[in-house]
């Protein structure tokens, strides 16, 4: 039987233990010490640890490709690139663009998901970031394509995607957003406050309507103020909200990350990369939504200095919160695995090492380098 033999592994409900992990038909068949059943063991070196495969619910691109390219080839490039970070599943994330370009991106994901490609990380669906955002907080999203939130428009995009939209980032304070949030809640799609000027009252009302998430918390949203806590203060105050964070220490300072983690229930904090196509490439000029992006020293910025996504790798995000924020190893792993799985309603299938779940794993060395990534029992990256 294929699997892991006598390895250190972070197992759900048990913590880090030494065990065998058996794999059968792409699932975890058993977790047992000295089972004597593993005849085809994966190669895990001394000092390495097996953890659940990472899940990135907010990623635009990597290795020169972007979800907005609108091709299955681009999605495959991204899928293979992020496997080297220990990521086994991700949401192809779009941006504010023309309806034609968004529909093209939707169609590509539909086709790719239907192909059930077994190489690289799995495309778990779509994160529709925009166009239903605030013109006050566009960030690196092209302002000319910002659109009013409409159920009809969303339904058109979702139909084109084959029903694969899982998260919608929107501005809750914009006219039409309340109706859309209620619609999303009714059909099981997560509404997330992002690129928004929503204050406390608007956030409170949106939660009543079904708002569940906050997109890249702190970035491109109304900040915390002592007379109006804004989007950021509401993100910390309302335990119901699950908060994404780009922990590259560029988008957020270390104290800002620590403050957010301190104020959220353990399962309501999610690591994301929000990476763009320049990830895994050398410094230079890149592109985001038709805009020129300059990548240097780990930062991706528009010509005016606006941050334009990141080039953060997921294993580095995990490393940052452990080494710079003082988070425990297992908590940091949860932030990149079971927490996003819960965000997507997939915690019964992925996000932790448990018998019956998908055989999705990342193997890390002591420096958080990824040496092996396995999806459904199959190697998708090996160093």
N, C-alpha and C positions, 0 to 999 in steps of 0.2 A: 504494500500500500504506500502511496505517495504521502509525504507530510514532513513535519519537523520532528527531529529526534533529539531528546535531552537538551532542549533549548530553554533559555530564559524568555518568558513571554508574559505580556500584560493581558491577563485573562479576566473577563467580566466576572465580578463578584469575588474574585480571589486575589487581585492585585498581581504583582510580578512574582511568578513562580517558575520553578524548573519542571518541565513537562514534555511529553510527546503530544503532537497535534496531528490527527489523522484526517486525510482529505479523500472524499469519495463523491464523484459526480458533481464536482465544483463546490461542494458544501463541506463544512467542518463536521466530520463524522464522529470524532471523539477527542476529548482532552484528558490525558491520563499519564501518570508518571510511570516510566519504565514499562510501557505497554508490550514491547516486543513485537509490535505489528508493523512498524515502519520499515519497509524494505527499499523504498526509493526516497531517501531523505534529501531535502534541500540543503545546500551548503551554507551553514551558519558558523562563523568563526567565534573563537573565544572572545568574550567581552561584548558581543553583539546581542541585541534584544529584538524579539519579534513583537510587533504591535499591529493593531488593526490598520488596514489601508486608509490613507487620508482621504477626506472628502472636501472638495473646494466648491462651495456654492456660489462663488462670485469670481469668475475668471474670464477675461476677454480673449486672451491669446497667448502665444508663445512661439518661439523658434520661427519668427517671420510670418506667422499666420494668425488670423483673427476670426472670431465667430461671425463678424459682419462681412467677411469675404463672401459668405453665402455659398460655400462649396463643401462637399463631403471631404474633398482632399485637404482643405484647411483644417477641418475638425479632426481628421486623422493625424495630421502633423501635431496639433495641440495635444491630442490624446497620448501620443507616443512620447512627447517631450515631458509632460507632467508626470508620467510614470517614473521618471528618473528622480522625482522629488518624493516618491512614496505615495503619490496620489493614485487611487484606484477608481475614483468616480468624481465627476464634476458637472456643473451646470454651465453650458455654453451661454455666455453673457453678452447681450446685445447692448446697443446704446441708442441715444436719441439720433434718429436719422430719418430719411425720407420714407414714406410708406412703402415704396417700391423696394428699397434696400432692406427694410425690416422684413417684408414678406419673403424676399429672397433668402434671408438668413433662416427664417422659420421653415421654409421648404427644405433647406439643406439639412437641418436637424431632423426633420421628419424622415427624410430619406436615409440618413445615417443611422438613426435609431432602428428603423425597419430592417436595415441590413444586419443588425446585431453583430457588429464588427468585434472580433475577439482580441485584437491587438491594441495595446495601450490601455489607458484608463477608459472607463465606461462613461459615455455621455448619458447622464441621469435625467436630462431635460434642459430647460431653458430658464435663465434668469433674465426677464425683460426689464432692463434698466432704462427707463424712459420709454416713450417720449412724454409721459404724463407727469412732468416735473415742474418746478418753479423756475421762472426766468431769473429770479434773484439768486439762485444757487445752482447755476448750470455747471460750474466747475469746468471740466474739459469736454462737456457735451455741447455740440453745436446748437446755439440758441435759435437759429432759424427754423429748426425742426421740432421745437417744443410744441406739444399738442395738448388740447383740452382732454381730460380723462373722459372716456366714453365707453360704455359697455359694448356698444356695437363695434367700435374699433378694436377693442380687446378681443372680442369673439372672432373677428375676422382673422386676427393674428394667431389666435389659439387654434382655429380650424386649420389654418395653413401649416401649423406646426404639428398637426396630428394629435392635438391635445397634450403637447409636451411642455407647456409653460408651467413651471412649478412656483416661481416667485415673481412678483411684479413690484419694482421700486417705483414709488409715486409720491407726489406731494399731497398730503391729506387735506391741506387748507384750500386747495384750488377747486373752483366750482366743478362739480361733476365727480369729484373724487369719492365722496361719501357713497354715492350709488354704486360706483365701481368696487369699492372695498366690500360692500355688502354682497355684491355679485360674486366676487372672488371667494369670499368666505363660504358662500352657499355651494360653490362647485369644488371646494377643497384646494384652492390655489392660495398661497401665502401672500398677503399684502404687506409690503415693507415700506416704511417711511424713509425716503431718500431724496436728495437734492430738493430740500424742502425748507420753507420758512415757518413751519408749524410751531405755534407756542403751546403752552401747557393745556389750555382749554381745547384747542383743536386736536391735540394728541389724545387727550382724554376721550373726546367724542369719537375719534377714529378707532380707538380700542373697543369702545362699545359697539361700533359697527363691524369690527372683525379684524382690525390691524393686529399683526402678530410680530413683526420684525422691525429692526432699524438697520438700514443699509449703511455700510462703512461709517459707523458711529463717529461723531465729531466732524467728519469731512463733508463739506457741501450741505450744511444744515444750520438752522438757527442755534447760536451758541448759548451756553449757560450764563444767565445774569441774575443777580440777587433779587430783581423785581419782576423778572420773567424768565423762568428756567428754560424756556425754549425747547427745541427738539432734544438737545443733548441732556438737559436736566431731566426731561421726561423719560428719556431712554434709561437713565439710572434709577429714577423714582418708581416706575411701573414694573413690577416683577414679571408681569405677563409678557413683556417684550423681550424677544431674543435679539441680542445685539452683535452684529458683525464688527470686526475690527481689523484694520490693515496694520499688522505689528511689524513693520519694517524699521521702526524708530525714525522714519522720515515723515510719513503721513501723521504719525502720532509720537509725542515724546514718551519716554519711559514712565514719568509720573502720570501722564494722561492714561496710559494703558493700565497702570496699577490702580488708579482711581476707578476706572470702569469695572475692572475685575472685582474690586472690593465691594462695589455696589450692586453687583448682579448675582442672583442665585447661580450655583455652579453650572447648571445645565442651560443657562441663558446667555452664555458667551461663546461666540463662534469665530475662529480664526479663518480669514479669507486671504487670498493673495491680491485680488483685483488687478492681476497682471495683464499687461498688453503684449503686443506681438514682439517687442524687443527682448523679452525674457529669453535667456539661453543664447543670446547673441552678443557680440562685442559692442562696446560703446559706439555711438554714432547717431545719425539721423534716422528716425523711424516715422511711423504714421499712426494716427488714431482718429477715426471718423472723418477722414479727409483732411485732417490737420497735421502739420509738421510737428514732430516731437523730437526733442533733443535729449539723448540718453548719455549721462555722464556720472561716474562715481556712484552708481546704484540708484540714481534719481532719473525719472522721466518727466520732462516738463515741456509745456508749450513755449512758444517764443516769448510770451509775456511773463513767463515764470510760473504759470499755473501748473500744479501737479497733474499729470496726465496718466493716471493709473500707476502701476508699480512694475518692478521686475522682480518682485519677491517670490522666492520659492517656498513651498509649504513647509518643508523640513527646517528651513531657516526661521520661519515664523514661530514654529514650535521651540526651536533653540533660543530665540530671542526672549520669549516669555519665561523660559526656565532660567537662563543665565543672566538676563538683565532685569527681570521683574520679580524674581524669587518665587515663581510658581513651581509647584512640585512636578516631577516628570509625568506622573500619571494624570494629573489635572490638565497639563498642557496637551497630552495625547487626546484626552477627552474633548478638548476645545477644537480639535481638528478631525474628530472621528464620530463619536456617538452624539455630540451636540448638533453638528450639521445633519446627521442622520435623522435626529428628532425633528429638526427644522423642516425636513423634506418628507416626514412621515414614513421613513424607511428603516426605522430603528429595529424592526423585527427581522430585517434581512441583512443589514450592513451596519458598520459603526463600532463593532466590538467583537472580540474573539469569544464565541459561544457556540456550543454544539447546535447544529442545524442552520446556522447563518452561512452566508456566502463565504467561501475561502479566499478572503481578501486580506492581504498582509503587506506590511513594509518591514524591512529589517534595517535597523539603525546601528551604527557603531557608536563609540563613546562620545564622538564629536558631532553626532546627529547627521552624519553623512549616510545616505541611503545606499546600501550594498545590494539589496534585492527587493523587487516588488512583485507580488503575486496577486492575480485576479482570477476568481473562480478556479483556483487551483493551478493556474497556468502562469509561468514566468512571463512578465511583460517588461521587466527591466532587470538586468544583472550587471553589476559593476565589473 
